[in-house]
Amino acid sequence: MKISEIARLLNGKLENFTQDKEIKNLKSVETATEDDITFLKTKKDLDKALISNLNNFKTNQDK
C-alpha cells in the first residue's frame, strides 16, 4: 500500500512528503527499515526514529 493511501485512510497529514513509496510491512521502531511503517507512541520512539534510517512513521499528536 502506498504512503498516501495509508495517510488518507487514517485521516493523516503528510509532512516532508516527497515520494509516494510502497510500504511493505508494519514493524516496531527498533526493527523497521525504509520500506516499513511504524507507530511512534513516545518521545523516546521519536528519538529512535530520527537517528535511524526509518523514513515512514505515524505519530499520535495531541489535539
Phi and psi in radians as a Rosetta constraint file:
Dihedral C 1 N 2 CA 2 C 2 CIRCULARHARMONIC -1.366 0.35
Dihedral N 2 CA 2 C 2 N 3 CIRCULARHARMONIC 2.686 0.35
Dihedral C 2 N 3 CA 3 C 3 CIRCULARHARMONIC -0.984 0.35
Dihedral N 3 CA 3 C 3 N 4 CIRCULARHARMONIC -0.769 0.35
Dihedral C 3 N 4 CA 4 C 4 CIRCULARHARMONIC -1.103 0.35
Dihedral N 4 CA 4 C 4 N 5 CIRCULARHARMONIC -0.613 0.35
Dihedral C 4 N 5 CA 5 C 5 CIRCULARHARMONIC -1.167 0.35
Dihedral N 5 CA 5 C 5 N 6 CIRCULARHARMONIC -0.750 0.35
Dihedral C 5 N 6 CA 6 C 6 CIRCULARHARMONIC -1.093 0.35
Dihedral N 6 CA 6 C 6 N 7 CIRCULARHARMONIC -0.794 0.35
Dihedral C 6 N 7 CA 7 C 7 CIRCULARHARMONIC -1.062 0.35
Dihedral N 7 CA 7 C 7 N 8 CIRCULARHARMONIC -0.741 0.35
Dihedral C 7 N 8 CA 8 C 8 CIRCULARHARMONIC -1.102 0.35
Dihedral N 8 CA 8 C 8 N 9 CIRCULARHARMONIC -0.790 0.35
Dihedral C 8 N 9 CA 9 C 9 CIRCULARHARMONIC -1.116 0.35
Dihedral N 9 CA 9 C 9 N 10 CIRCULARHARMONIC -0.544 0.35
Dihedral C 9 N 10 CA 10 C 10 CIRCULARHARMONIC -1.643 0.35
Dihedral N 10 CA 10 C 10 N 11 CIRCULARHARMONIC 0.082 0.35
Dihedral C 10 N 11 CA 11 C 11 CIRCULARHARMONIC 0.943 0.35
Dihedral N 11 CA 11 C 11 N 12 CIRCULARHARMONIC 0.696 0.35
Dihedral C 11 N 12 CA 12 C 12 CIRCULARHARMONIC -1.591 0.35
Dihedral N 12 CA 12 C 12 N 13 CIRCULARHARMONIC 2.941 0.35
Dihedral C 12 N 13 CA 13 C 13 CIRCULARHARMONIC -2.026 0.35
Dihedral N 13 CA 13 C 13 N 14 CIRCULARHARMONIC 2.233 0.35
Dihedral C 13 N 14 CA 14 C 14 CIRCULARHARMONIC -1.574 0.35
Dihedral N 14 CA 14 C 14 N 15 CIRCULARHARMONIC 2.239 0.35
Dihedral C 14 N 15 CA 15 C 15 CIRCULARHARMONIC -2.109 0.35
Dihedral N 15 CA 15 C 15 N 16 CIRCULARHARMONIC 2.489 0.35
Dihedral C 15 N 16 CA 16 C 16 CIRCULARHARMONIC 0.934 0.35
Dihedral N 16 CA 16 C 16 N 17 CIRCULARHARMONIC 0.718 0.35
Dihedral C 16 N 17 CA 17 C 17 CIRCULARHARMONIC -1.562 0.35
Dihedral N 17 CA 17 C 17 N 18 CIRCULARHARMONIC 2.071 0.35
Dihedral C 17 N 18 CA 18 C 18 CIRCULARHARMONIC -2.179 0.35
Dihedral N 18 CA 18 C 18 N 19 CIRCULARHARMONIC -0.393 0.35
Dihedral C 18 N 19 CA 19 C 19 CIRCULARHARMONIC -2.470 0.35
Dihedral N 19 CA 19 C 19 N 20 CIRCULARHARMONIC 2.194 0.35
Dihedral C 19 N 20 CA 20 C 20 CIRCULARHARMONIC -1.487 0.35
Dihedral N 20 CA 20 C 20 N 21 CIRCULARHARMONIC 1.368 0.35
Dihedral C 20 N 21 CA 21 C 21 CIRCULARHARMONIC -1.349 0.35
Dihedral N 21 CA 21 C 21 N 22 CIRCULARHARMONIC 2.726 0.35
Dihedral C 21 N 22 CA 22 C 22 CIRCULARHARMONIC -1.441 0.35
Dihedral N 22 CA 22 C 22 N 23 CIRCULARHARMONIC 2.208 0.35
Dihedral C 22 N 23 CA 23 C 23 CIRCULARHARMONIC -1.610 0.35
Dihedral N 23 CA 23 C 23 N 24 CIRCULARHARMONIC 2.277 0.35
Dihedral C 23 N 24 CA 24 C 24 CIRCULARHARMONIC -1.677 0.35
Dihedral N 24 CA 24 C 24 N 25 CIRCULARHARMONIC -0.634 0.35
Dihedral C 24 N 25 CA 25 C 25 CIRCULARHARMONIC -2.577 0.35
Dihedral N 25 CA 25 C 25 N 26 CIRCULARHARMONIC 2.803 0.35
Dihedral C 25 N 26 CA 26 C 26 CIRCULARHARMONIC -1.830 0.35
Dihedral N 26 CA 26 C 26 N 27 CIRCULARHARMONIC 2.126 0.35
Dihedral C 26 N 27 CA 27 C 27 CIRCULARHARMONIC -2.399 0.35
Dihedral N 27 CA 27 C 27 N 28 CIRCULARHARMONIC 2.931 0.35
Dihedral C 27 N 28 CA 28 C 28 CIRCULARHARMONIC -1.224 0.35
Dihedral N 28 CA 28 C 28 N 29 CIRCULARHARMONIC 2.827 0.35
Dihedral C 28 N 29 CA 29 C 29 CIRCULARHARMONIC -1.084 0.35
Dihedral N 29 CA 29 C 29 N 30 CIRCULARHARMONIC -0.495 0.35
Dihedral C 29 N 30 CA 30 C 30 CIRCULARHARMONIC -1.299 0.35
Dihedral N 30 CA 30 C 30 N 31 CIRCULARHARMONIC -0.486 0.35
Dihedral C 30 N 31 CA 31 C 31 CIRCULARHARMONIC -1.988 0.35
Dihedral N 31 CA 31 C 31 N 32 CIRCULARHARMONIC -0.103 0.35
Dihedral C 31 N 32 CA 32 C 32 CIRCULARHARMONIC -1.197 0.35
Dihedral N 32 CA 32 C 32 N 33 CIRCULARHARMONIC 2.532 0.35
Dihedral C 32 N 33 CA 33 C 33 CIRCULARHARMONIC -2.054 0.35
Dihedral N 33 CA 33 C 33 N 34 CIRCULARHARMONIC -3.041 0.35
Dihedral C 33 N 34 CA 34 C 34 CIRCULARHARMONIC -1.149 0.35
Dihedral N 34 CA 34 C 34 N 35 CIRCULARHARMONIC -0.293 0.35
Dihedral C 34 N 35 CA 35 C 35 CIRCULARHARMONIC -1.714 0.35
Dihedral N 35 CA 35 C 35 N 36 CIRCULARHARMONIC 0.114 0.35
Dihedral C 35 N 36 CA 36 C 36 CIRCULARHARMONIC -1.960 0.35
Dihedral N 36 CA 36 C 36 N 37 CIRCULARHARMONIC 2.956 0.35
Dihedral C 36 N 37 CA 37 C 37 CIRCULARHARMONIC -2.222 0.35
Dihedral N 37 CA 37 C 37 N 38 CIRCULARHARMONIC 2.620 0.35
Dihedral C 37 N 38 CA 38 C 38 CIRCULARHARMONIC -2.464 0.35
Dihedral N 38 CA 38 C 38 N 39 CIRCULARHARMONIC 2.860 0.35
Dihedral C 38 N 39 CA 39 C 39 CIRCULARHARMONIC -1.929 0.35
Dihedral N 39 CA 39 C 39 N 40 CIRCULARHARMONIC 2.220 0.35
Dihedral C 39 N 40 CA 40 C 40 CIRCULARHARMONIC -1.715 0.35
Dihedral N 40 CA 40 C 40 N 41 CIRCULARHARMONIC 2.057 0.35
Dihedral C 40 N 41 CA 41 C 41 CIRCULARHARMONIC -1.699 0.35
Dihedral N 41 CA 41 C 41 N 42 CIRCULARHARMONIC -0.436 0.35
Dihedral C 41 N 42 CA 42 C 42 CIRCULARHARMONIC -2.310 0.35
Dihedral N 42 CA 42 C 42 N 43 CIRCULARHARMONIC 2.906 0.35
Dihedral C 42 N 43 CA 43 C 43 CIRCULARHARMONIC -1.091 0.35
Dihedral N 43 CA 43 C 43 N 44 CIRCULARHARMONIC -0.606 0.35
Dihedral C 43 N 44 CA 44 C 44 CIRCULARHARMONIC -1.067 0.35
Dihedral N 44 CA 44 C 44 N 45 CIRCULARHARMONIC -0.728 0.35
Dihedral C 44 N 45 CA 45 C 45 CIRCULARHARMONIC -1.085 0.35
Dihedral N 45 CA 45 C 45 N 46 CIRCULARHARMONIC -0.740 0.35
Dihedral C 45 N 46 CA 46 C 46 CIRCULARHARMONIC -1.084 0.35
Dihedral N 46 CA 46 C 46 N 47 CIRCULARHARMONIC -0.765 0.35
Dihedral C 46 N 47 CA 47 C 47 CIRCULARHARMONIC -1.036 0.35
Dihedral N 47 CA 47 C 47 N 48 CIRCULARHARMONIC -0.735 0.35
Dihedral C 47 N 48 CA 48 C 48 CIRCULARHARMONIC -1.088 0.35
Dihedral N 48 CA 48 C 48 N 49 CIRCULARHARMONIC -0.749 0.35
Dihedral C 48 N 49 CA 49 C 49 CIRCULARHARMONIC -1.134 0.35
Dihedral N 49 CA 49 C 49 N 50 CIRCULARHARMONIC -0.679 0.35
Dihedral C 49 N 50 CA 50 C 50 CIRCULARHARMONIC -1.196 0.35
Dihedral N 50 CA 50 C 50 N 51 CIRCULARHARMONIC -0.448 0.35
Dihedral C 50 N 51 CA 51 C 51 CIRCULARHARMONIC -1.740 0.35
Dihedral N 51 CA 51 C 51 N 52 CIRCULARHARMONIC 0.070 0.35
Dihedral C 51 N 52 CA 52 C 52 CIRCULARHARMONIC -1.845 0.35
Dihedral N 52 CA 52 C 52 N 53 CIRCULARHARMONIC -3.017 0.35
Dihedral C 52 N 53 CA 53 C 53 CIRCULARHARMONIC -1.624 0.35
Dihedral N 53 CA 53 C 53 N 54 CIRCULARHARMONIC 0.319 0.35
Dihedral C 53 N 54 CA 54 C 54 CIRCULARHARMONIC -1.284 0.35
Dihedral N 54 CA 54 C 54 N 55 CIRCULARHARMONIC 2.167 0.35
Dihedral C 54 N 55 CA 55 C 55 CIRCULARHARMONIC -1.877 0.35
Dihedral N 55 CA 55 C 55 N 56 CIRCULARHARMONIC -0.433 0.35
Dihedral C 55 N 56 CA 56 C 56 CIRCULARHARMONIC -2.137 0.35
Dihedral N 56 CA 56 C 56 N 57 CIRCULARHARMONIC 1.883 0.35
Dihedral C 56 N 57 CA 57 C 57 CIRCULARHARMONIC -2.538 0.35
Dihedral N 57 CA 57 C 57 N 58 CIRCULARHARMONIC 2.725 0.35
Dihedral C 57 N 58 CA 58 C 58 CIRCULARHARMONIC -2.029 0.35
Dihedral N 58 CA 58 C 58 N 59 CIRCULARHARMONIC 2.340 0.35
Dihedral C 58 N 59 CA 59 C 59 CIRCULARHARMONIC -1.988 0.35
Dihedral N 59 CA 59 C 59 N 60 CIRCULARHARMONIC 2.789 0.35
Dihedral C 59 N 60 CA 60 C 60 CIRCULARHARMONIC -1.851 0.35
Dihedral N 60 CA 60 C 60 N 61 CIRCULARHARMONIC 1.686 0.35
Dihedral C 60 N 61 CA 61 C 61 CIRCULARHARMONIC -1.541 0.35
Dihedral N 61 CA 61 C 61 N 62 CIRCULARHARMONIC 2.510 0.35
Dihedral C 61 N 62 CA 62 C 62 CIRCULARHARMONIC -1.174 0.35
Dihedral N 62 CA 62 C 62 N 63 CIRCULARHARMONIC 2.526 0.35
